[in-house]
Amino acid sequence: MNHSKINALSLIVGIAFLQSVVAQEGWDTEPSLVNITDNVFRTVHRPAAANSVVIATDEGLVVVDGTCRGRGDPAWLKEELARRFDVPVKYVILSHDHEDHICDLQVFDDTAVTISHARTREHILRENRNTSIPDIVFHQDQMEFFLGGKQFILYYFGHTHSDNLIQIHIPDEGVLIAPDLSRSGKSLVLPDFRDADVNNMIDTLEKLSKLNDVDIVIPGHRGTTTQDRFMDYQKYVIALRDRVLEQMVNGATVEEILETVTMEDFSDYGNIDLWLRSNIISMWDNMYRYREPNVNSDAAGDYQSSYPIGYPIGGYQSGNQ
């Protein structure tokens, strides 16, 4: 078989494989707004895209987050809400500044007030995020407001997945919206710990698992889950932290840690193969900033040479992304 035929066959096989993946993942499905409770809805479209959540009241709608990854983006959502409800969007809540969770939400600026933590606004302005600039911010650990008789509680537990992440609780509905601290199904591994405070994240996961008036947890990605998943994720984070730290104390380089910390006992976490490399490198980076080795100890090593080849300080390269 000549090279042109081989290339043509490879192209056909590749296209067929891609089409099968698209069909399996549901990437071609039309976006929809599905009920979580009678008054809480979640956008469903491209799997793993960030969730957008809508809370309906007689006095108006509250939108939490939005994504541009897929057809269920804020522009589509605005049209869908206008079609389905007779009240406008009164509030938009930004869970944190990561753009895949909040992009294009400025489409609601004509009717809505945007709320976030104060640090979220700082990040949005600095990075010129494609989203609505918050009108109202809070600095403390909690903010409350009411709309249509419903109570909305915004929790800030300090620096966790990022230094500005909040959780949104609607006690009357028994719903907690917990972006990027909870995952559904077996997808229990997040991409990395790039801007995380790992130790406070571990403490916060336990607090969230014990929060009252929570029947349903809506993660930042995929379908609904329960508070038990907070502890499942905590178990993984603790194990990864302790194993990486132990190797560092023993003088292992990050390349050696990538070989030895396999996390095989968490192989049932469905997306671990996708993110394990970036998880290890970013956890190593967190622990690098967390500890100071003994100056004269072999375990201290050469800091510059301990970074992996091609690894920019403060960045995370993963061949699996």
C-alpha positions, 0 to 999 in steps of 0.5 A: 500500500502506498503512502497516499492510501495509508494517509487516506485510510488513517484520515478515515479511521481518525474521522470515524473515531472522532465521530464515535467519541462525539456521539458517546460524549453527547457533544452534538446534543441540543442544550437544555435547561433541566429541573433539579428541584421545582425552582432550580435548573441546570444547563445541560449540553456539552459534558464537562463544560462548567454548569450554569444554574438558574434559581426561579422566584416570583420576583425574578431569576438568579443565574449562577455561572455560565460557560462558553464551552458548548452551545449552552452558553449565556447567549442561548441561556438568555433566550431560553429564560426569556422563552420560559419565564415571565420575570427577568434575571435579577442577579448573576452570581460569579462563583470565582474568576476562572473564565470557563465558569463565568464567560459571556455573563455580561449578556445579563447586564441589561437587567441583572446586578452581578455579585461576587467575592471582592477578590473575584472582581480584582482578578476579573479586572486584572486579567480582563476576563470575558464576563460581567464586572461585579456590581456588588462584592463582599469581603467577609465569610458570608453574604445573604440576600433574599429574592421572592421570599427565598434565602441565598447564602454565599459562603467564602471559606478563604483560599481553597481551589482559588483565593476567591471561590464561593459556594452558593446555598439555597436552604429552602431548596436544599441545594448547594452549588459547589463549583470545583470542590465537588464532582459527580460520579467517578470524575473526582479529580480536578485538573491541578492545584495551580492557585489552590491552598491545599490545606485549607481546601482539605478543611473546607471539604469537611465543613461542606460535607456537614453543612445543614439543609443540603439534599443536592449538591450541584458541582462546577461540572457534570451532574448533581451529587451528594455531600459524601463526594466532598469527603471522597475528594478530601481523601484523595487530596490528603493522600496525594499531599502526604505522598508527594511531601514524603518523597520531597522530604526524602530528596526525590526530584519531581521527575522521580515523584512522577514515577513513584506516586502512582495513586493506584489505590484511587484508580476507580476515580474515573478521570485520574489518568487524565489529570494525575501528572498535572496533579502531582506537579502542582501539588509538588509546587504547593509543597515546595512553597509550603516547606523549607528543607534543611540547608545542609541536608541532601534532601534540600537538593538544588532547587533550580535543577529540581524543576522538570525540564521545560517546566516554567516556575509557577506553570504546569505542563501536562502531556495529558491535557 
